[in-house]
Amino acid sequence: MPRKRSLRCPICKKAVKAAEPDFPFCSEHCRKIDLGKWASGAYVISSPVTDAEEAIPDTHLEDSDEGQ
């Protein structure tokens, strides 16, 4: 028998069904609180994600441009 997951509003932690119109929030009020946090800068990404290829400078291309 599959286990039913209980989803919670990220703001007030009230149980929310996926079929609710404000999902993943329980209400328009919690949705606006979340939007306000994004707009004010309360939510931030801790550090930028870098790709390994971007972190290593390509000196080969720079050397080939100087000879022209």
PDB file of N, CA, C and O in Angstrom, chain B, residues numbered from 101:
ATOM      1  N   MET B 101       0.849  -1.176   0.000  1.00  0.00           N
ATOM      2  CA  MET B 101       0.000   0.000   0.000  1.00  0.00           C
ATOM      3  C   MET B 101       0.900   1.247   0.000  1.00  0.00           C
ATOM      4  O   MET B 101       1.724   1.405   0.900  1.00  0.00           O
ATOM      5  N   PRO B 102       0.751   2.137  -1.003  1.00  0.00           N
ATOM      6  CA  PRO B 102       1.581   3.336  -1.051  1.00  0.00           C
ATOM      7  C   PRO B 102       1.272   4.283   0.102  1.00  0.00           C
ATOM      8  O   PRO B 102       0.119   4.481   0.485  1.00  0.00           O
ATOM      9  N   ARG B 103       2.336   4.857   0.639  1.00  0.00           N
ATOM     10  CA  ARG B 103       2.182   5.790   1.746  1.00  0.00           C
ATOM     11  C   ARG B 103       1.890   7.187   1.208  1.00  0.00           C
ATOM     12  O   ARG B 103       2.566   7.646   0.287  1.00  0.00           O
ATOM     13  N   LYS B 104       0.913   7.853   1.758  1.00  0.00           N
ATOM     14  CA  LYS B 104       0.541   9.199   1.318  1.00  0.00           C
ATOM     15  C   LYS B 104       1.420  10.215   2.023  1.00  0.00           C
ATOM     16  O   LYS B 104       1.502  10.227   3.252  1.00  0.00           O
ATOM     17  N   ARG B 105       2.086  11.076   1.241  1.00  0.00           N
ATOM     18  CA  ARG B 105       2.930  12.119   1.815  1.00  0.00           C
ATOM     19  C   ARG B 105       2.107  13.308   2.246  1.00  0.00           C
ATOM     20  O   ARG B 105       1.169  13.714   1.559  1.00  0.00           O
ATOM     21  N   SER B 106       2.457  13.853   3.365  1.00  0.00           N
ATOM     22  CA  SER B 106       1.793  15.044   3.862  1.00  0.00           C
ATOM     23  C   SER B 106       2.632  16.253   3.468  1.00  0.00           C
ATOM     24  O   SER B 106       3.772  16.395   3.912  1.00  0.00           O
ATOM     25  N   LEU B 107       2.075  17.114   2.644  1.00  0.00           N
ATOM     26  CA  LEU B 107       2.772  18.318   2.224  1.00  0.00           C
ATOM     27  C   LEU B 107       2.369  19.466   3.132  1.00  0.00           C
ATOM     28  O   LEU B 107       1.218  19.562   3.556  1.00  0.00           O
ATOM     29  N   ARG B 108       3.316  20.324   3.423  1.00  0.00           N
ATOM     30  CA  ARG B 108       3.079  21.438   4.343  1.00  0.00           C
ATOM     31  C   ARG B 108       3.385  22.769   3.672  1.00  0.00           C
ATOM     32  O   ARG B 108       4.278  22.865   2.831  1.00  0.00           O
ATOM     33  N   CYS B 109       2.637  23.784   4.053  1.00  0.00           N
ATOM     34  CA  CYS B 109       2.875  25.141   3.575  1.00  0.00           C
ATOM     35  C   CYS B 109       4.256  25.578   4.067  1.00  0.00           C
ATOM     36  O   CYS B 109       4.559  25.419   5.250  1.00  0.00           O
ATOM     37  N   PRO B 110       5.099  26.125   3.189  1.00  0.00           N
ATOM     38  CA  PRO B 110       6.438  26.526   3.624  1.00  0.00           C
ATOM     39  C   PRO B 110       6.437  27.710   4.605  1.00  0.00           C
ATOM     40  O   PRO B 110       7.443  27.950   5.273  1.00  0.00           O
ATOM     41  N   ILE B 111       5.351  28.434   4.700  1.00  0.00           N
ATOM     42  CA  ILE B 111       5.286  29.594   5.594  1.00  0.00           C
ATOM     43  C   ILE B 111       4.733  29.217   6.965  1.00  0.00           C
ATOM     44  O   ILE B 111       5.396  29.450   7.977  1.00  0.00           O
ATOM     45  N   CYS B 112       3.529  28.638   7.021  1.00  0.00           N
ATOM     46  CA  CYS B 112       2.888  28.372   8.314  1.00  0.00           C
ATOM     47  C   CYS B 112       2.872  26.891   8.700  1.00  0.00           C
ATOM     48  O   CYS B 112       2.446  26.540   9.800  1.00  0.00           O
ATOM     49  N   LYS B 113       3.334  26.030   7.799  1.00  0.00           N
ATOM     50  CA  LYS B 113       3.435  24.575   8.037  1.00  0.00           C
ATOM     51  C   LYS B 113       2.090  23.862   8.137  1.00  0.00           C
ATOM     52  O   LYS B 113       2.030  22.729   8.616  1.00  0.00           O
ATOM     53  N   LYS B 114       1.024  24.496   7.700  1.00  0.00           N
ATOM     54  CA  LYS B 114      -0.297  23.864   7.679  1.00  0.00           C
ATOM     55  C   LYS B 114      -0.322  22.829   6.549  1.00  0.00           C
ATOM     56  O   LYS B 114       0.281  23.053   5.500  1.00  0.00           O
ATOM     57  N   ALA B 115      -1.013  21.699   6.750  1.00  0.00           N
ATOM     58  CA  ALA B 115      -1.119  20.659   5.722  1.00  0.00           C
ATOM     59  C   ALA B 115      -1.822  21.218   4.487  1.00  0.00           C
ATOM     60  O   ALA B 115      -2.815  21.938   4.594  1.00  0.00           O
ATOM     61  N   VAL B 116      -1.284  20.871   3.304  1.00  0.00           N
ATOM     62  CA  VAL B 116      -1.820  21.371   2.042  1.00  0.00           C
ATOM     63  C   VAL B 116      -1.962  20.202   1.072  1.00  0.00           C
ATOM     64  O   VAL B 116      -1.073  19.355   0.987  1.00  0.00           O
ATOM     65  N   LYS B 117      -3.058  20.152   0.351  1.00  0.00           N
ATOM     66  CA  LYS B 117      -3.255  19.145  -0.687  1.00  0.00           C
ATOM     67  C   LYS B 117      -2.744  19.709  -2.010  1.00  0.00           C
ATOM     68  O   LYS B 117      -2.855  20.907  -2.270  1.00  0.00           O
ATOM     69  N   ALA B 118      -2.185  18.833  -2.838  1.00  0.00           N
ATOM     70  CA  ALA B 118      -1.628  19.261  -4.126  1.00  0.00           C
ATOM     71  C   ALA B 118      -2.703  19.844  -5.048  1.00  0.00           C
ATOM     72  O   ALA B 118      -2.380  20.605  -5.960  1.00  0.00           O
ATOM     73  N   ALA B 119      -3.950  19.506  -4.828  1.00  0.00           N
ATOM     74  CA  ALA B 119      -5.031  20.004  -5.668  1.00  0.00           C
ATOM     75  C   ALA B 119      -5.499  21.405  -5.271  1.00  0.00           C
ATOM     76  O   ALA B 119      -6.304  22.006  -5.983  1.00  0.00           O
ATOM     77  N   GLU B 120      -5.015  21.930  -4.159  1.00  0.00           N
ATOM     78  CA  GLU B 120      -5.419  23.265  -3.704  1.00  0.00           C
ATOM     79  C   GLU B 120      -4.998  24.331  -4.722  1.00  0.00           C
ATOM     80  O   GLU B 120      -3.943  24.191  -5.341  1.00  0.00           O
ATOM     81  N   PRO B 121      -5.788  25.385  -4.911  1.00  0.00           N
ATOM     82  CA  PRO B 121      -5.450  26.415  -5.905  1.00  0.00           C
ATOM     83  C   PRO B 121      -4.195  27.225  -5.547  1.00  0.00           C
ATOM     84  O   PRO B 121      -3.543  27.754  -6.448  1.00  0.00           O
ATOM     85  N   ASP B 122      -3.844  27.335  -4.276  1.00  0.00           N
ATOM     86  CA  ASP B 122      -2.668  28.106  -3.875  1.00  0.00           C
ATOM     87  C   ASP B 122      -1.449  27.225  -3.615  1.00  0.00           C
ATOM     88  O   ASP B 122      -0.451  27.705  -3.079  1.00  0.00           O
ATOM     89  N   PHE B 123      -1.512  25.943  -3.986  1.00  0.00           N
ATOM     90  CA  PHE B 123      -0.410  25.007  -3.756  1.00  0.00           C
ATOM     91  C   PHE B 123       0.898  25.578  -4.298  1.00  0.00           C
ATOM     92  O   PHE B 123       0.901  26.085  -5.419  1.00  0.00           O
ATOM     93  N   PRO B 124       1.996  25.525  -3.571  1.00  0.00           N
ATOM     94  CA  PRO B 124       2.293  24.770  -2.372  1.00  0.00           C
ATOM     95  C   PRO B 124       1.964  25.523  -1.083  1.00  0.00           C
ATOM     96  O   PRO B 124       2.305  25.058   0.005  1.00  0.00           O
ATOM     97  N   PHE B 125       1.315  26.663  -1.191  1.00  0.00           N
ATOM     98  CA  PHE B 125       0.925  27.433  -0.016  1.00  0.00           C
ATOM     99  C   PHE B 125      -0.495  27.066   0.383  1.00  0.00           C
ATOM    100  O   PHE B 125      -1.263  26.545  -0.425  1.00  0.00           O
ATOM    101  N   CYS B 126      -0.836  27.342   1.635  1.00  0.00           N
ATOM    102  CA  CYS B 126      -2.190  27.010   2.100  1.00  0.00           C
ATOM    103  C   CYS B 126      -3.187  28.105   1.755  1.00  0.00           C
ATOM    104  O   CYS B 126      -4.390  27.851   1.713  1.00  0.00           O
ATOM    105  N   SER B 127      -2.704  29.324   1.506  1.00  0.00           N
ATOM    106  CA  SER B 127      -3.612  30.439   1.234  1.00  0.00           C
ATOM    107  C   SER B 127      -2.888  31.537   0.462  1.00  0.00           C
ATOM    108  O   SER B 127      -1.665  31.526   0.324  1.00  0.00           O
ATOM    109  N   GLU B 128      -3.665  32.464  -0.026  1.00  0.00           N
ATOM    110  CA  GLU B 128      -3.102  33.627  -0.726  1.00  0.00           C
ATOM    111  C   GLU B 128      -2.239  34.451   0.232  1.00  0.00           C
ATOM    112  O   GLU B 128      -1.236  35.033  -0.180  1.00  0.00           O
ATOM    113  N   HIS B 129      -2.622  34.501   1.489  1.00  0.00           N
ATOM    114  CA  HIS B 129      -1.871  35.245   2.504  1.00  0.00           C
ATOM    115  C   HIS B 129      -0.433  34.702   2.616  1.00  0.00           C
ATOM    116  O   HIS B 129       0.521  35.480   2.591  1.00  0.00           O
ATOM    117  N   CYS B 130      -0.275  33.388   2.736  1.00  0.00           N
ATOM    118  CA  CYS B 130       1.069  32.795   2.837  1.00  0.00           C
ATOM    119  C   CYS B 130       1.841  32.983   1.540  1.00  0.00           C
ATOM    120  O   CYS B 130       3.057  33.177   1.568  1.00  0.00           O
ATOM    121  N   ARG B 131       1.147  32.929   0.390  1.00  0.00           N
ATOM    122  CA  ARG B 131       1.795  33.162  -0.897  1.00  0.00           C
ATOM    123  C   ARG B 131       2.390  34.577  -0.949  1.00  0.00           C
ATOM    124  O   ARG B 131       3.506  34.763  -1.433  1.00  0.00           O
ATOM    125  N   LYS B 132       1.645  35.565  -0.454  1.00  0.00           N
ATOM    126  CA  LYS B 132       2.126  36.953  -0.466  1.00  0.00           C
ATOM    127  C   LYS B 132       3.272  37.160   0.523  1.00  0.00           C
ATOM    128  O   LYS B 132       4.176  37.951   0.253  1.00  0.00           O
ATOM    129  N   ILE B 133       3.252  36.472   1.650  1.00  0.00           N
ATOM    130  CA  ILE B 133       4.357  36.558   2.601  1.00  0.00           C
ATOM    131  C   ILE B 133       5.635  36.051   1.939  1.00  0.00           C
ATOM    132  O   ILE B 133       6.691  36.671   2.064  1.00  0.00           O
ATOM    133  N   ASP B 134       5.540  34.927   1.236  1.00  0.00           N
ATOM    134  CA  ASP B 134       6.692  34.360   0.549  1.00  0.00           C
ATOM    135  C   ASP B 134       7.204  35.312  -0.537  1.00  0.00           C
ATOM    136  O   ASP B 134       8.413  35.512  -0.660  1.00  0.00           O
ATOM    137  N   LEU B 135       6.317  35.888  -1.309  1.00  0.00           N
ATOM    138  CA  LEU B 135       6.707  36.835  -2.350  1.00  0.00           C
ATOM    139  C   LEU B 135       7.409  38.047  -1.742  1.00  0.00           C
ATOM    140  O   LEU B 135       8.399  38.536  -2.285  1.00  0.00           O
ATOM    141  N   GLY B 136       6.891  38.528  -0.612  1.00  0.00           N
ATOM    142  CA  GLY B 136       7.519  39.658   0.068  1.00  0.00           C
ATOM    143  C   GLY B 136       8.926  39.342   0.548  1.00  0.00           C
ATOM    144  O   GLY B 136       9.803  40.206   0.521  1.00  0.00           O
ATOM    145  N   LYS B 137       9.147  38.105   0.989  1.00  0.00           N
ATOM    146  CA  LYS B 137      10.491  37.709   1.418  1.00  0.00           C
ATOM    147  C   LYS B 137      11.456  37.700   0.238  1.00  0.00           C
ATOM    148  O   LYS B 137      12.604  38.121   0.377  1.00  0.00           O
ATOM    149  N   TRP B 138      11.005  37.227  -0.917  1.00  0.00           N
ATOM    150  CA  TRP B 138      11.861  37.249  -2.095  1.00  0.00           C
ATOM    151  C   TRP B 138      12.153  38.700  -2.511  1.00  0.00           C
ATOM    152  O   TRP B 138      13.295  39.035  -2.823  1.00  0.00           O
ATOM    153  N   ALA B 139      11.131  39.550  -2.515  1.00  0.00           N
ATOM    154  CA  ALA B 139      11.295  40.932  -2.955  1.00  0.00           C
ATOM    155  C   ALA B 139      12.203  41.739  -2.023  1.00  0.00           C
ATOM    156  O   ALA B 139      12.924  42.628  -2.477  1.00  0.00           O
ATOM    157  N   SER B 140      12.169  41.435  -0.729  1.00  0.00           N
ATOM    158  CA  SER B 140      12.979  42.191   0.228  1.00  0.00           C
ATOM    159  C   SER B 140      14.414  41.678   0.333  1.00  0.00           C
ATOM    160  O   SER B 140      15.262  42.313   0.960  1.00  0.00           O
ATOM    161  N   GLY B 141      14.679  40.527  -0.284  1.00  0.00           N
ATOM    162  CA  GLY B 141      16.024  39.968  -0.219  1.00  0.00           C
ATOM    163  C   GLY B 141      16.240  39.058   0.969  1.00  0.00           C
ATOM    164  O   GLY B 141      17.380  38.707   1.275  1.00  0.00           O
ATOM    165  N   ALA B 142      15.170  38.665   1.647  1.00  0.00           N
ATOM    166  CA  ALA B 142      15.313  37.769   2.792  1.00  0.00           C
ATOM    167  C   ALA B 142      15.780  36.385   2.367  1.00  0.00           C
ATOM    168  O   ALA B 142      16.443  35.687   3.135  1.00  0.00           O
ATOM    169  N   TYR B 143      15.434  35.985   1.142  1.00  0.00           N
ATOM    170  CA  TYR B 143      15.904  34.713   0.606  1.00  0.00           C
ATOM    171  C   TYR B 143      17.113  35.004  -0.280  1.00  0.00           C
ATOM    172  O   TYR B 143      17.038  35.844  -1.177  1.00  0.00           O
ATOM    173  N   VAL B 144      18.204  34.325  -0.036  1.00  0.00           N
ATOM    174  CA  VAL B 144      19.391  34.497  -0.869  1.00  0.00           C
ATOM    175  C   VAL B 144      20.004  33.131  -1.167  1.00  0.00           C
ATOM    176  O   VAL B 144      19.822  32.173  -0.416  1.00  0.00           O
ATOM    177  N   ILE B 145      20.720  33.064  -2.257  1.00  0.00           N
ATOM    178  CA  ILE B 145      21.473  31.857  -2.587  1.00  0.00           C
ATOM    179  C   ILE B 145      22.832  32.036  -1.939  1.00  0.00           C
ATOM    180  O   ILE B 145      23.497  33.050  -2.154  1.00  0.00           O
ATOM    181  N   SER B 146      23.251  31.059  -1.146  1.00  0.00           N
ATOM    182  CA  SER B 146      24.449  31.208  -0.321  1.00  0.00           C
ATOM    183  C   SER B 146      25.719  31.431  -1.120  1.00  0.00           C
ATOM    184  O   SER B 146      26.526  32.279  -0.740  1.00  0.00           O
ATOM    185  N   SER B 147      25.930  30.716  -2.197  1.00  0.00           N
ATOM    186  CA  SER B 147      27.119  30.912  -3.018  1.00  0.00           C
ATOM    187  C   SER B 147      26.796  30.521  -4.449  1.00  0.00           C
ATOM    188  O   SER B 147      25.967  29.641  -4.682  1.00  0.00           O
ATOM    189  N   PRO B 148      27.443  31.168  -5.406  1.00  0.00           N
ATOM    190  CA  PRO B 148      27.150  30.834  -6.798  1.00  0.00           C
ATOM    191  C   PRO B 148      27.665  29.436  -7.137  1.00  0.00           C
ATOM    192  O   PRO B 148      28.693  28.992  -6.628  1.00  0.00           O
ATOM    193  N   VAL B 149      26.936  28.771  -7.993  1.00  0.00           N
ATOM    194  CA  VAL B 149      27.347  27.451  -8.450  1.00  0.00           C
ATOM    195  C   VAL B 149      28.246  27.656  -9.660  1.00  0.00           C
ATOM    196  O   VAL B 149      27.867  28.333 -10.615  1.00  0.00           O
ATOM    197  N   THR B 150      29.429  27.076  -9.617  1.00  0.00           N
ATOM    198  CA  THR B 150      30.354  27.233 -10.736  1.00  0.00           C
ATOM    199  C   THR B 150      30.593  25.892 -11.395  1.00  0.00           C
ATOM    200  O   THR B 150      30.644  24.855 -10.733  1.00  0.00           O
ATOM    201  N   ASP B 151      30.736  25.928 -12.673  1.00  0.00           N
ATOM    202  CA  ASP B 151      31.033  24.739 -13.441  1.00  0.00           C
ATOM    203  C   ASP B 151      32.550  24.557 -13.458  1.00  0.00           C
ATOM    204  O   ASP B 151      33.281  25.547 -13.512  1.00  0.00           O
ATOM    205  N   ALA B 152      33.031  23.345 -13.413  1.00  0.00           N
ATOM    206  CA  ALA B 152      34.468  23.074 -13.379  1.00  0.00           C
ATOM    207  C   ALA B 152      35.162  23.654 -14.605  1.00  0.00           C
ATOM    208  O   ALA B 152      36.292  24.129 -14.498  1.00  0.00           O
ATOM    209  N   GLU B 153      34.516  23.627 -15.763  1.00  0.00           N
ATOM    210  CA  GLU B 153      35.121  24.172 -16.981  1.00  0.00           C
ATOM    211  C   GLU B 153      35.243  25.690 -16.914  1.00  0.00           C
ATOM    212  O   GLU B 153      36.197  26.254 -17.450  1.00  0.00           O
ATOM    213  N   GLU B 154      34.296  26.357 -16.267  1.00  0.00           N
ATOM    214  CA  GLU B 154      34.340  27.813 -16.141  1.00  0.00           C
ATOM    215  C   GLU B 154      35.406  28.252 -15.151  1.00  0.00           C
ATOM    216  O   GLU B 154      35.952  29.348 -15.276  1.00  0.00           O
ATOM    217  N   ALA B 155      35.708  27.418 -14.175  1.00  0.00           N
ATOM    218  CA  ALA B 155      36.679  27.770 -13.144  1.00  0.00           C
ATOM    219  C   ALA B 155      38.112  27.747 -13.672  1.00  0.00           C
ATOM    220  O   ALA B 155      38.972  28.427 -13.113  1.00  0.00           O
ATOM    221  N   ILE B 156      38.394  26.991 -14.726  1.00  0.00           N
ATOM    222  CA  ILE B 156      39.739  26.883 -15.278  1.00  0.00           C
ATOM    223  C   ILE B 156      39.826  27.795 -16.504  1.00  0.00           C
ATOM    224  O   ILE B 156      39.127  27.563 -17.490  1.00  0.00           O
ATOM    225  N   PRO B 157      40.680  28.835 -16.459  1.00  0.00           N
ATOM    226  CA  PRO B 157      40.797  29.724 -17.613  1.00  0.00           C
ATOM    227  C   PRO B 157      41.447  28.986 -18.788  1.00  0.00           C
ATOM    228  O   PRO B 157      42.340  28.160 -18.597  1.00  0.00           O
ATOM    229  N   ASP B 158      40.995  29.290 -19.984  1.00  0.00           N
ATOM    230  CA  ASP B 158      41.518  28.643 -21.178  1.00  0.00           C
ATOM    231  C   ASP B 158      42.652  29.505 -21.726  1.00  0.00           C
ATOM    232  O   ASP B 158      42.408  30.405 -22.530  1.00  0.00           O
ATOM    233  N   THR B 159      43.870  29.245 -21.308  1.00  0.00           N
ATOM    234  CA  THR B 159      45.031  30.033 -21.738  1.00  0.00           C
ATOM    235  C   THR B 159      45.460  29.672 -23.146  1.00  0.00           C
ATOM    236  O   THR B 159      46.138  30.466 -23.797  1.00  0.00           O
ATOM    237  N   HIS B 160      45.089  28.504 -23.633  1.00  0.00           N
ATOM    238  CA  HIS B 160      45.467  28.074 -24.977  1.00  0.00           C
ATOM    239  C   HIS B 160      44.912  29.044 -26.022  1.00  0.00           C
ATOM    240  O   HIS B 160      45.628  29.408 -26.954  1.00  0.00           O
ATOM    241  N   LEU B 161      43.652  29.471 -25.887  1.00  0.00           N
ATOM    242  CA  LEU B 161      43.038  30.391 -26.844  1.00  0.00           C
ATOM    243  C   LEU B 161      43.700  31.755 -26.790  1.00  0.00           C
ATOM    244  O   LEU B 161      43.874  32.385 -27.833  1.00  0.00           O
ATOM    245  N   GLU B 162      44.074  32.229 -25.619  1.00  0.00           N
ATOM    246  CA  GLU B 162      44.719  33.524 -25.487  1.00  0.00           C
ATOM    247  C   GLU B 162      46.083  33.518 -26.160  1.00  0.00           C
ATOM    248  O   GLU B 162      46.447  34.506 -26.800  1.00  0.00           O
ATOM    249  N   ASP B 163      46.855  32.432 -26.038  1.00  0.00           N
ATOM    250  CA  ASP B 163      48.175  32.338 -26.650  1.00  0.00           C
ATOM    251  C   ASP B 163      48.077  32.323 -28.170  1.00  0.00           C
ATOM    252  O   ASP B 163      48.930  32.899 -28.844  1.00  0.00           O
ATOM    253  N   SER B 164      47.052  31.675 -28.723  1.00  0.00           N
ATOM    254  CA  SER B 164      46.937  31.583 -30.179  1.00  0.00           C
ATOM    255  C   SER B 164      46.523  32.917 -30.790  1.00  0.00           C
ATOM    256  O   SER B 164      46.842  33.174 -31.951  1.00  0.00           O
ATOM    257  N   ASP B 165      45.821  33.779 -30.044  1.00  0.00           N
ATOM    258  CA  ASP B 165      45.419  35.091 -30.553  1.00  0.00           C
ATOM    259  C   ASP B 165      46.590  36.043 -30.656  1.00  0.00           C
ATOM    260  O   ASP B 165      46.579  36.924 -31.516  1.00  0.00           O
ATOM    261  N   GLU B 166      47.608  35.902 -29.806  1.00  0.00           N
ATOM    262  CA  GLU B 166      48.733  36.829 -29.786  1.00  0.00           C
ATOM    263  C   GLU B 166      49.627  36.676 -31.011  1.00  0.00           C
ATOM    264  O   GLU B 166      50.274  37.645 -31.410  1.00  0.00           O
ATOM    265  N   GLY B 167      49.686  35.505 -31.616  1.00  0.00           N
ATOM    266  CA  GLY B 167      50.560  35.260 -32.746  1.00  0.00           C
ATOM    267  C   GLY B 167      50.021  35.837 -34.039  1.00  0.00           C
ATOM    268  O   GLY B 167      50.752  35.843 -35.029  1.00  0.00           O
ATOM    269  N   GLN B 168      48.807  36.317 -34.096  1.00  0.00           N
ATOM    270  CA  GLN B 168      48.224  36.805 -35.344  1.00  0.00           C
ATOM    271  C   GLN B 168      48.487  38.243 -35.560  1.00  0.00           C
ATOM    272  O   GLN B 168      48.060  38.804 -36.570  1.00  0.00           O
TER     273      GLN B 168
END
